[in-house]
Each structure stands twice: as structure tokens, then as C-alpha cells.
Amino acid sequence: MSSFLNRRDWLKSGLLASVGITLGRPSLAKTVKPNTIGLFDVYAERELELAQEAALMNAPQIKARLSANENPWGPAPTAIKAITDSAPTAFLYAGSVMNELRRTIADLNGVSADQVLLGAGSSELLMASLLMAAAKGNTMMAETCYISDRNTRGEDTSMPFVKIPLTKEYQYDLDAMATRVDAKTAMIYMCNPNNPTGVMLPSPKLSAFCDAVSSKTTVLIDEAYIDYTPSPTTDSMINHVRNGQNVLILRTLSKLHGFAGLRIGYALAQPNTLRELRRYCSGGFAISATSAAAAVASLNDKAFQAMVLKNTIASKKHLLDTLTSLNYAYLPSSANFVLFPIKMTGQTLLQKMMDEGVSVRSWFFEGQHWCRVSIGTMDQMKVFREAFIKSVS
């Protein structure tokens, strides 16, 4: 363990130092201190937790892993075949297939190839975006969102954040955010649908916000769960990128496509924004040739995507019916997970559920303990039901 931590610290220090050198801003490496950036520590710690949990997957006590918002039906058979077919030439750098992946993404989203930046999962691009913003000013975000969970385990972070409470409907308070924008606001971060709440902002309201605010600062929309929304095409803010506005969209194949372990993500924005962002990340170089080939196949496999959505909807209904039958309220979710308030501490419920072979996640905010359950197969949701009933009885 100590050797891993030492290596991790070395990598963090090296990355941040290289950022400062590349940009001619050595002060950035000093301002964003490696030991206080928070994001790197929590990502690494979570990956260790998941790795340890995965090692137990064959053990009898692990029956349903519902803690990481993964797609239990993926990747697609076409993606697996693409991995197999491309493996013999994996000794070559992935230039040609990477270009094909970039063109595929551009065509699917109605943008040009220079408006697409690849990453080894969207988390790489998200951290790069935060570093890019930190060089200029602060990042505004919700008090409860994907990033706030990963940088507020301790408050000694030197990343400059401004946090705005959610509304009483657990949505981003766009009016409050717009009011707080000033000369120091380098970026606004929103995850839509939000994680961990699953709540989605109405598209017309978010679109109006982008119109009003993107002329003042970069608006980053994390669309990791956009594929699960009622109408992904119109729920996305991609049209603002097409219109030339200062909107940065992040996507991942880790959810609908089942690529959590294959690591494919991408950013959509104006070319000048992506050129700047590339200074803080690998620019796609960290993606393997086999993963890139699989991504092209999966993005074109509409039948597989439809199957995953159909199964997700059915499994989610089973989960919601379970919660309703047990008199548990839940937040309206447009993602592949559901968040609901619980009547005991999160740690107590997690331990009770793990004792029954089910892993879930917990949160604590606004004075309330919450449980988040990822959508699994129907068999896994039935296992959850039995375990939950026993745990709360």
C-alpha cells in the first residue's frame, strides 16, 4: 500500500509541475498544491475500494454490486469483437483508430472533428477542466454534486471553488449562480442529470442559462448520464457548442455503453477551448487502441443501446416499486441510479447491506442520510429488495 501511495503522490506532483511548465505558469503548480487538490486522492482511494470489491465478486457474499453506476449489461458484443479483432495490432500507436473515433463522435453530435477532444474516461477531462479554470480564477458548482463529493472530504483544498446550495427541489439554483458570476469566475460546473441526486434540470431553463452566462464565463455541462434521459438529443446542451458559444460538454462511455473499465470519454467545445484544455490532459493519447476500436463499434450499435435502456427502465421500475411498497420516498431520477433518504446512518445501512451481499453508496447532506442505488439487472434488483427489507426491518 505504501508503495502505491508514494507512486500516486509522485504522479500527482509530476502532473501538476508539468502543467505549470507547459503553460509558462509555474505559479499554478504552487497554487494548486499536490497534497490538497483533493480530487486525485479521492479518485485513487475510490478506485482502490472498487478494486478490492471487484476482487470479492466471485465470493459468495457479493451478490449485487450496485455502488458504482456501472452498466451490468455491457459492453456490447460488437465492442468485444472489435477488441478481439484489434488486439493483434495493439503494439502500434492508436493514431488511425483514434481519428476514426473522433470523426464518429463528431458526426453523431453534428460538430466538426476539431470540436472533439478524447480522454481516458471523462474524469480525466473533468480534472483537466478544473485545473484549466484554477489557472484563471474559481469554479462555481452546486453544494451537492459529483465534484463537491470528491473535493470536500477535507476543507484544506487550494482549488478555488464557489458552492451554491441546491433548491428545495434538489436542482441547481441557476438564478443564484447567474447572480454570483463575477470577474473571478473562470468556470461554472454542472452535472446534468446530477450525481448523486439523479435530478435533471429542465432543458429550456438550462439552455436559457447557457445563453445568458456563457458570454461571461465557461459553462461546463457534465453529461455523463445524458443517455438515460427522456430525450437525450434535446436534453443535451450540444446545440450551444454548435452555435459557437462558450459551453464545454463532457461525455463518457462508462454508463450506457458499459465502458467503465475501458476508459473512453470526450469533450465537446470550441476548438480554442479544447486547445487550451489539451495542455492539462493526454489529449486521447492515454486511450488504448483496443478501447478506441471498441468505442467506434459501440457508438454505432444502436440496437445494443436500446436494449440497455429498455432493461434499465424495467429494473428501475422494480426498484421504485420496492421503495414505494416500503414507504420510502425517493428523488426523481433521470439517470441509472436512484437516491433516497434513509432512517439510519449511511454507514449502518451500508454494512447491513454488505452483510447481505449487496453494495450501495451513502451520502450525508442537508442534515439527512441518503442511500444511492445503481440500477442493476432484474436479478440484482430482486437481491437488493430482499437485502433491503431485511436491513431495514
KADA-V120239 format. One record per run of one state. SS is the DSSP state (H for helix, E for strand, C for the rest). FROM is the first residue (numbers start at 1). LEN is the number of residues. If there is no record, write none. Layout:
ss->[SS;SS]
from->[FROM;FROM]
len->[LEN;LEN]
This chain:
ss->[C;H;C;H;C;H;C;E;C;H;C;H;C;H;E;C;H;C;E;C;H;C;E;C;H;C;E;C;H;C;E;C;H;C;H;C;H;C;E;C;E;C;H;C;H;C;H;C;E;C;H;C;E;C;E;C;E;C;H;C]
from->[1;2;24;26;32;39;56;64;66;77;88;95;110;113;116;120;122;135;138;143;146;152;161;165;174;181;185;192;203;214;218;223;226;229;232;236;238;243;247;253;265;269;271;279;289;300;302;326;337;342;346;356;358;360;361;366;368;375;378;393]
len->[1;22;2;6;7;17;8;2;11;11;7;15;3;3;4;2;13;3;5;3;6;9;4;9;7;4;7;11;11;4;5;3;3;3;4;2;5;4;6;12;4;2;8;10;11;2;24;11;5;4;10;2;2;1;5;2;7;3;15;1]
